[in-house]
């Protein structure tokens, strides 16, 4: 796995999601499940980058409004 592929694909494996979020495996799984970013295809669990980005952008915007 190369780090450059993380930004290209929409669905990430757990190791890619960990790198993307800078979190450990368990925290990444907990976080993604809490925002419904988990996509199960057969036995595979993939993590949707678009949902993660939307959540984080919304969180950032709401905090920015509170401060500014």
C-alpha positions in Angstrom: 0.0 0.0 0.0 1.3 3.4 -0.9 0.3 6.6 0.9 -0.4 8.4 -2.3 -3.4 6.1 -3.1 -5.3 7.3 0.0 -6.4 10.6 -1.6 -7.5 8.9 -4.9 -10.0 6.3 -3.8 -13.3 7.0 -2.1 -13.4 3.8 -0.1 -10.5 3.1 2.2 -9.3 0.1 4.1 -8.8 0.4 7.8 -5.0 0.9 7.5 -5.6 3.8 5.0 -8.3 5.3 7.1 -5.9 5.2 10.1 -3.3 7.1 8.1 -5.9 9.6 6.8 -7.3 10.4 10.2 -4.0 10.0 12.2 -5.8 7.7 14.6 -5.2 4.2 15.8 -7.1 1.2 14.5 -9.8 1.1 17.3 -10.4 4.8 17.4 -10.7 4.9 13.6 -13.3 2.1 13.7 -15.2 3.7 16.6 -15.2 7.1 14.9 -16.3 5.8 11.5 -19.1 3.7 12.9 -20.3 6.7 14.9 -20.7 8.8 11.8 -22.0 5.9 9.6 -18.9 6.0 7.3 -18.6 2.2 7.3 -19.4 0.4 4.0 -19.6 -3.4 4.2 -19.2 -5.3 0.9 -19.3 -9.0 1.6 -16.9 -9.6 4.4 -14.9 -6.4 3.8 -15.3 -3.3 5.9 -14.4 -0.1 4.0 -14.5 3.5 5.1 -16.1 6.3 3.1 -13.7 9.2 2.7 -16.5 11.6 1.5 -18.6 11.0 4.6 -15.5 11.5 6.8 -14.7 14.7 5.0 -18.2 16.0 5.2 -18.4 15.3 8.9 -15.0 17.0 9.7 -15.8 20.0 7.5 -19.1 20.5 9.2 -17.5 20.1 12.6 -14.9 22.7 11.6 -17.5 25.1 10.3 -19.7 24.9 13.4 -16.7 25.5 15.7 -15.6 28.4 13.5 -19.0 30.0 13.8 -18.9 29.7 17.6 -15.5 31.4 17.8 -15.9 34.0 15.2 
